[in-house]
Amino acid sequence: MKADAETGRLVSDLAYLLGTTKKRVLAEAVAAYAAPRMPTTHERRPFLDLPVRQRLALRRDELLRAYEGQGASDVRLIGPFAAGEDVDLVEILVETDIMMGGDAVDVLSRIAQELLATRVEVTSATALAFSGPERLTRLKAESVPL
């Protein structure tokens, strides 16, 4: 199994620390990653055939890490999707890095759309704090943490 240099180094360091093999570290990591994500049925379905809610559950941690890498935090679901409705639009409210300005919303939307393979609309809580504090208060009250 090939991995990027950083992941390879991490696996090697962890194997050394634990006194085990890199193969064992990878097997344990894959098992831990797969256990909460695999459907209870053993039916094999392509990612794009899964409901959006299940796609989000599968890619949640990856999405949060990608957002963190962009300086985003406090990621929350808003709108009908957050209320449990089966819709194809995922609406996200997120604290954005003020240094990214208005580009943050576009970057974060693109990341989520690529990971989830669906329409995603990102709203910057940082921008709303300045331009629409009442709307921000309402959205936060109606939101659910990702």
KEDREN-317308 format. One record per residue (C-alpha): chain; x, y, z. Coordinates in steps of 0.001 Angstrom, whole numbers. Example, Ala and Ser with C-alpha at 12.3 -4.5 7.8 and 13.67 -1.06 7.14 Angstrom:
2
<"A",<12300,-4500,7800>>
<"A",<13670,-1060,7140>>
This chain:
146
<"A",<0,0,0>>
<"A",<1452,3342,-1050>>
<"A",<1051,6458,1065>>
<"A",<2309,10010,908>>
<"A",<5568,10774,2717>>
<"A",<3907,12386,5748>>
<"A",<1536,9437,6273>>
<"A",<4379,6968,5778>>
<"A",<6446,8765,8407>>
<"A",<3495,8818,10801>>
<"A",<2897,5075,10344>>
<"A",<6602,4337,10870>>
<"A",<6777,6487,13996>>
<"A",<3651,4898,15432>>
<"A",<4888,1367,14673>>
<"A",<8176,2144,16407>>
<"A",<6419,3691,19413>>
<"A",<4058,712,19762>>
<"A",<6764,-1875,19094>>
<"A",<4840,-3396,16211>>
<"A",<4922,-3484,12421>>
<"A",<3772,-831,9974>>
<"A",<1453,-3459,8471>>
<"A",<-225,-3956,11863>>
<"A",<-592,-194,12410>>
<"A",<-2278,168,9011>>
<"A",<-4574,-2821,9630>>
<"A",<-5684,-1380,12974>>
<"A",<-6147,2096,11533>>
<"A",<-8254,836,8633>>
<"A",<-10356,-1316,10974>>
<"A",<-10946,1634,13316>>
<"A",<-11779,3904,10390>>
<"A",<-14097,1441,8682>>
<"A",<-16048,165,11688>>
<"A",<-18275,3218,12271>>
<"A",<-18624,3960,8561>>
<"A",<-19553,641,7031>>
<"A",<-23264,38,6555>>
<"A",<-24848,-2628,8719>>
<"A",<-25850,-4559,5626>>
<"A",<-23133,-6007,3468>>
<"A",<-24719,-4647,328>>
<"A",<-22071,-2963,-1793>>
<"A",<-23135,367,-3245>>
<"A",<-21113,3076,-4925>>
<"A",<-20635,6264,-2936>>
<"A",<-22768,8304,-5348>>
<"A",<-25713,5927,-4870>>
<"A",<-25804,6595,-1133>>
<"A",<-28153,9202,349>>
<"A",<-26471,12556,992>>
<"A",<-26848,12126,4762>>
<"A",<-24930,8835,4632>>
<"A",<-22234,10377,2408>>
<"A",<-21807,13128,4975>>
<"A",<-21523,10589,7796>>
<"A",<-18845,8716,5856>>
<"A",<-16817,11813,5058>>
<"A",<-17496,13884,8201>>
<"A",<-14028,13598,9742>>
<"A",<-12330,14211,6400>>
<"A",<-14459,17315,5851>>
<"A",<-13693,18667,9326>>
<"A",<-9944,18117,8819>>
<"A",<-10051,19859,5433>>
<"A",<-11937,22794,6922>>
<"A",<-9509,23005,9839>>
<"A",<-6674,23132,7308>>
<"A",<-8339,26232,5847>>
<"A",<-8634,27903,9260>>
<"A",<-12350,27174,9617>>
<"A",<-13978,26107,12880>>
<"A",<-17340,25588,14597>>
<"A",<-18800,23766,11590>>
<"A",<-22589,23495,11862>>
<"A",<-25409,22268,9642>>
<"A",<-28262,24677,8959>>
<"A",<-31451,24714,6929>>
<"A",<-33713,21809,5978>>
<"A",<-30841,19291,5945>>
<"A",<-30038,20110,9577>>
<"A",<-33728,19683,10416>>
<"A",<-33561,16113,9110>>
<"A",<-35238,16614,5755>>
<"A",<-34013,14535,2816>>
<"A",<-32703,17261,540>>
<"A",<-29740,17315,-1816>>
<"A",<-28466,20693,-628>>
<"A",<-26203,20694,2407>>
<"A",<-26087,24102,4092>>
<"A",<-23147,24765,6388>>
<"A",<-22493,27596,8824>>
<"A",<-18820,27971,9738>>
<"A",<-16441,30372,11460>>
<"A",<-13986,31341,8730>>
<"A",<-10451,32659,8829>>
<"A",<-10816,36425,8656>>
<"A",<-7623,36641,6590>>
<"A",<-9263,34627,3776>>
<"A",<-12033,37184,3469>>
<"A",<-14815,36394,1020>>
<"A",<-12750,33661,-670>>
<"A",<-13279,31391,2340>>
<"A",<-16885,30598,1427>>
<"A",<-15959,29593,-2127>>
<"A",<-13015,27465,-1024>>
<"A",<-14993,25700,1712>>
<"A",<-17970,25121,-598>>
<"A",<-15726,23566,-3227>>
<"A",<-14066,21274,-656>>
<"A",<-17415,20032,640>>
<"A",<-18876,19578,-2842>>
<"A",<-15898,17471,-3898>>
<"A",<-16055,15310,-769>>
<"A",<-19824,14852,-680>>
<"A",<-20617,14913,-4408>>
<"A",<-23634,17146,-3860>>
<"A",<-24565,20814,-3766>>
<"A",<-23212,22631,-731>>
<"A",<-23841,26177,395>>
<"A",<-21468,27620,2998>>
<"A",<-22318,30666,5090>>
<"A",<-19560,32473,6967>>
<"A",<-20489,33083,10589>>
<"A",<-17522,35451,10721>>
<"A",<-18984,37661,7982>>
<"A",<-22488,37466,9443>>
<"A",<-21193,38685,12795>>
<"A",<-20483,41992,11064>>
<"A",<-23251,42204,8474>>
<"A",<-26176,40357,10053>>
<"A",<-25763,39569,13733>>
<"A",<-29502,38905,14170>>
<"A",<-29472,36372,11333>>
<"A",<-26347,34759,12813>>
<"A",<-28067,34384,16180>>
<"A",<-31094,32770,14514>>
<"A",<-28974,30421,12360>>
<"A",<-26905,29303,15333>>
<"A",<-30040,28608,17347>>
<"A",<-31451,26457,14524>>
<"A",<-28163,24725,13689>>
<"A",<-26694,21410,14713>>
<"A",<-22976,20717,15090>>
<"A",<-21410,18682,12328>>
